Amino acid sequence: MILWDRLKRSMDDGIEVVTRVARVVAARTKTEAAVARLMVDKGGLETKLDRLNRRLGERVCFLWEQKNSGIAQDPEVVETLREIALLKERVAAIKLDIRKAALGEEEG
C-alpha cells in the first residue's frame, strides 16, 4: 500500500500544479486580451485624430489663402478644434485604461 499511496500523492500534486499553472495562464490571457482590445480602440481614435488634424490644416490654409483674418472665429475651425480636444481626452483615458489593464487592476 505504501507504493500506491506515494503514487496517488504524486498524481494529486501533479494535478494541483497543472491547475495552478492553468489559472495563471488564463488570467494572463484575459489581461492580454483586454490590453489588445484597448490598443485597437486607441488606434481607431488616433486615426480619427489624424483625419481631423488634416481637415483643420486644410481649412486653415484655405482661409489663409483667401486672406481671411478671422481664422480663429471660423465655425468649421472651431468645431474641428473641439472634436480634436475630445478625441485627445478619450485617447488619454484609453491609455490610462491600458496601463491599468496591463497591471491587472481593471479590465477597462
Stockholm file with secondary structure:
# STOCKHOLM 1.0

chainA/1-108         MILWDRLKRSMDDGIEVVTRVARVVAARTKTEAAVARLMVDKGGLETKLDRLNRRLGERVCFLWEQKNSGIAQDPEVVETLREIALLKERVAAIKLDIRKAALGEEEG
#=GR chainA/1-108 SS CHHHHHHHHHHHHHHHHHHHHHHHHHHHHHHHHHHHHHHHHHHHHHHHHHHHHHHHHHHHHHHHHTTCSCGGGCHHHHHHHHHHHHHHHHHHHHHHHHHHHHTTSCCC
#=GC SS_cons         CHHHHHHHHHHHHHHHHHHHHHHHHHHHHHHHHHHHHHHHHHHHHHHHHHHHHHHHHHHHHHHHHTTCSCGGGCHHHHHHHHHHHHHHHHHHHHHHHHHHHHTTSCCC
//
